[in-house]
Amino acid sequence: MATTSDFAFDRAHWEREGWVVVRGLLDGHTVSALNDATDALQEQVADVIVDTTIGGTFFEVQSASGRKGERAAVPGLLRKITGPSKSSALFSRLRTDRRIVEAVRATGLASPRCVIDQVNPKAARLGSGFPFHQDAGFLFGAARERLDESGGAHVVIALDPCDEDNGGFEVLGRTHHTPLVDLKRRYDTSSRNAGLFDTSFREVPRLHPGDAVLFHPYLAHGSGPNRSDRRRRLVTMWWVDNGSG
Ligand SMILES: O=C(O)CCC(=O)C(=O)O
């Protein structure tokens, strides 16, 4: 288990590229429990064909085109689960998990607070890509103020092996130094937005279950479609620095 003292963090890479891989942030037992919890959440909406909220958790369906607001390609097929912590004790505990908090703290956040938690499933063959975007543009209100005043860091944690073939998480290195591209929350989720960002330092880190990518809230990122027979699931968490106030 990672502790403050043995936490391996490549600061130079983080600062230059705006992202860094942390191997084995979560152990196999935790990953397996999170996968079971994700399956249980998915079972609750096994028959839905439109976006659905249950107990504060939002289930966004995966359409055939990848566009939001369209019917599910197959009943119960999901693209995103927002706020799994509202329905699952395990996901709720993850928001204060010492290993994740220490990793986020290592990026420079004095007092990290999780403001968004999600699961991003991508079904074998049917899961569509994610357009490149900067998360900071999708954070509003008090959380956005904290980000602008004190900073933030985002984390994705692989629940399955992730690579280019199954629509692994893609980062556009060094874009965290560029201004926010305002997508006005209305961008076409079936596109890739590739023309909007510099893709020169694009990478798709190969991740094993439990590995994480820490990335800057201004870093452009996305993912391709799942062309494999393997599903791909990620946990995504957005953190802001509560600072001293
Ligand atoms: O699922 C993915 O590959 C990317 C998800 C993402 O970037 C997001 O939900 O903001």
The ligand as an SDF file (V2000), in Angstrom:
LIG
                    3D

 10  9  0  0  0  0  0  0  0  0999 V2000
  -14.2240    7.3190  -20.4430 O   0  0  0  0  0  0  0  0  0  0  0  0
  -13.2520    7.9120  -20.9010 C   0  0  0  0  0  0  0  0  0  0  0  0
  -12.4260    7.3490  -21.6000 O   0  0  0  0  0  0  0  0  0  0  0  0
  -13.0120    9.3670  -20.6200 C   0  0  0  0  0  0  0  0  0  0  0  0
  -13.9620    9.9320  -19.6310 C   0  0  0  0  0  0  0  0  0  0  0  0
  -13.8150   11.3930  -19.4200 C   0  0  0  0  0  0  0  0  0  0  0  0
  -12.8670   12.0110  -19.8310 O   0  0  0  0  0  0  0  0  0  0  0  0
  -14.8590   12.1310  -18.6970 C   0  0  0  0  0  0  0  0  0  0  0  0
  -15.8450   11.5220  -18.2280 O   0  0  0  0  0  0  0  0  0  0  0  0
  -14.7060   13.3670  -18.5500 O   0  0  0  0  0  0  0  0  0  0  0  0
  1  2  2  0
  2  3  1  0
  2  4  1  0
  4  5  1  0
  5  6  1  0
  6  7  2  0
  6  8  1  0
  8  9  2  0
  8 10  1  0
M  END
$$$$
